[in-house]
Amino acid sequence: STGVIQGIIPNSELAASTAPFGLVFSHMFNPTVGNIVTLAAVIACIGSLLGWQFTNAQVSKAAADEGLFPKIFAKTNKAGVPIIGMLIMLTAEIILAVMTISPNLISQFNALLNLAVFINMVPYILSMTGLEVLLRKNKVSTKQYRLGATVGTLAVLYSIYGVYACGATAVFGGTILTLLGYIFYGFIAARDTKPEVKAN
């Protein structure tokens, strides 16, 4: 869809647009159709964001249930919804939005998008680098191991390229957020550490 848009709208006009999908439909049909498509895109974005909010809340709850996240994220209301976790994440998102506030919406969207991409790439890279260990522990054949290791390595390289493409600002901010996460991990990991019993 992006390629089609670039083939229809001149680059200079497309770069200045805040609603590229609506713009291309305005060119193909008329401004009214373009406005309808823009409205549909806004509704789709809102629905997607709401879906991610619920997904993130459930992921955080699952991690808290396993003892890998603060217990407050595991608390639910009568309907079983982790509402407290959702409110905490909402607060964090508002803080991020204020920290990355820009004169125009596109600049702020790009800043948050690049930050989100970097933060999501970190677990991808960690997961894929552990693939070889999982393959060996499951005693797969040599052919399966080589295939899995090759695909995993390519995925890691692509993820590293994705981190590079985010830009220095997003990588810096994302690294700070990742390091802050280790503070929580330290407290949580310490709870499961049993003191050694000294022999008499």
C-alpha positions in Angstrom: 0.0 0.0 0.0 2.9 2.4 0.8 4.4 1.6 -2.6 1.1 2.3 -4.4 0.7 5.7 -2.6 4.3 6.7 -3.6 3.5 5.9 -7.2 0.4 8.1 -7.2 1.3 11.1 -5.1 4.4 13.3 -5.8 7.0 12.9 -3.0 7.0 16.5 -2.1 3.2 16.5 -1.6 3.2 13.2 0.2 5.9 14.3 2.6 3.8 17.3 3.7 0.6 15.3 4.1 -0.7 14.4 7.6 -3.1 11.8 6.1 -1.5 10.1 3.1 -4.2 7.4 2.6 -6.9 10.1 2.5 -4.8 12.2 0.2 -4.4 9.4 -2.4 -8.1 8.6 -2.3 -8.8 12.3 -2.8 -6.7 12.2 -6.0 -8.3 9.0 -7.2 -11.9 10.0 -6.5 -12.8 13.3 -4.7 -12.1 15.1 -1.4 -15.2 13.6 0.2 -14.0 10.0 -0.3 -10.5 11.1 1.0 -12.1 12.4 4.2 -14.0 9.2 4.7 -10.9 7.1 4.2 -9.0 9.4 6.7 -11.8 9.0 9.2 -11.7 5.2 8.8 -7.9 5.3 9.3 -8.3 7.3 12.5 -10.9 4.8 13.8 -8.6 1.9 12.9 -5.7 3.5 14.7 -7.8 4.1 17.9 -9.0 0.5 17.8 -5.4 -0.7 17.4 -4.2 1.4 20.3 -7.0 0.1 22.5 -6.2 -3.4 21.5 -2.6 -3.0 22.4 -3.5 -1.5 25.8 -5.5 -4.6 26.7 -2.7 -6.9 25.3 0.0 -5.1 27.3 -2.1 -5.2 30.4 -2.5 -9.0 30.1 1.1 -9.6 29.3 2.1 -7.6 32.3 -0.3 -9.5 34.5 1.0 -12.8 33.2 4.6 -11.7 34.0 3.5 -10.6 37.4 1.7 -13.9 38.0 5.0 -15.7 37.3 6.9 -13.4 39.7 8.8 -11.6 36.9 7.0 -8.3 37.3 5.8 -6.2 40.3 2.8 -7.8 42.0 0.6 -4.8 41.5 0.3 -5.6 37.8 -1.4 -8.9 38.8 -4.2 -7.3 40.7 -7.6 -7.4 38.9 -11.1 -6.0 39.5 -14.2 -8.1 39.9 -14.4 -8.7 36.1 -10.8 -10.0 36.1 -9.4 -6.9 34.4 -5.9 -5.7 35.5 -7.1 -2.1 35.7 -4.3 -1.0 38.0 -1.7 -2.2 35.5 -3.5 -0.4 32.7 -3.5 2.9 34.7 0.2 2.6 35.5 1.0 2.0 31.8 -1.2 4.9 30.8 0.7 7.2 33.2 4.0 6.0 31.7 2.7 6.6 28.2 1.6 10.1 29.1 5.0 10.9 30.6 6.7 9.6 27.4 4.3 11.7 25.3 5.2 14.8 27.3 8.9 14.0 27.1 8.8 13.7 23.3 6.4 16.5 22.7 7.0 18.3 19.4 5.6 21.3 17.6 3.8 19.1 15.2 2.0 15.8 15.5 4.1 13.9 12.9 7.4 14.7 14.6 6.0 13.4 18.0 4.5 10.3 16.3 7.8 9.5 14.7 9.7 10.0 18.0 7.3 7.6 19.9 7.3 5.2 17.0 11.1 4.9 16.8 11.2 4.6 20.6 8.6 1.8 20.5 10.5 0.0 17.8 13.7 0.0 19.7 12.1 -1.2 22.9 10.4 -4.1 21.0 13.6 -5.1 19.2 15.4 -5.8 22.5 13.3 -8.8 23.5 13.3 -10.0 19.9 17.1 -10.0 19.8 17.4 -11.7 23.3 14.9 -14.4 22.2 16.5 -15.1 18.9 20.0 -15.3 20.5 18.7 -18.0 22.8 17.3 -20.1 19.9 20.5 -22.1 19.5 20.4 -23.1 23.2 16.7 -24.3 22.8 17.5 -26.3 19.7 20.4 -28.1 21.4 18.4 -28.8 24.6 15.7 -30.3 22.4 18.3 -32.4 20.6 17.1 -31.6 17.1 18.8 -33.0 14.0 21.9 -31.3 12.6 19.9 -30.1 9.6 17.2 -28.6 11.8 19.8 -26.9 14.0 21.6 -25.4 11.1 18.4 -24.1 9.6 17.1 -22.7 12.9 20.5 -21.1 13.7 20.7 -19.5 10.2 17.2 -18.1 10.4 17.8 -16.9 13.9 21.0 -15.2 13.0 19.4 -13.4 10.1 16.6 -12.3 12.3 19.0 -10.9 14.9 20.9 -9.0 12.2 17.7 -7.6 10.8 16.6 -6.6 14.3 20.0 -4.9 14.9 19.5 -3.0 11.6 16.0 -2.0 12.9 17.6 -0.6 16.0 20.1 1.3 13.9 17.3 2.7 11.7 15.5 4.1 14.8 18.2 6.8 15.1 20.4 7.9 17.9 17.7 9.7 19.9 15.4 6.7 20.1 18.3 4.3 20.9 19.5 6.6 23.7 16.0 7.0 25.2 15.2 3.3 24.8 18.5 2.3 26.4 17.7 4.5 29.4 14.2 2.9 29.7 15.7 -0.6 29.3 18.2 0.1 32.1 15.5 1.4 34.3 13.7 -2.0 33.8 16.7 -3.7 35.3 16.1 -1.9 38.6 12.7 -3.7 38.9 14.3 -7.0 37.8 16.9 -6.6 40.6 14.3 -6.2 43.3 12.1 -9.1 41.9 15.1 -11.5 41.4 16.2 -10.8 45.0 12.9 -12.0 46.4 13.5 -15.5 45.0 17.1 -15.8 46.3 17.2 -17.9 49.4 20.0 -17.2 51.9 22.7 -19.9 52.0 22.7 -22.0 55.1 26.1 -22.1 56.8 27.4 -25.4 57.9 28.2 -25.8 61.6 
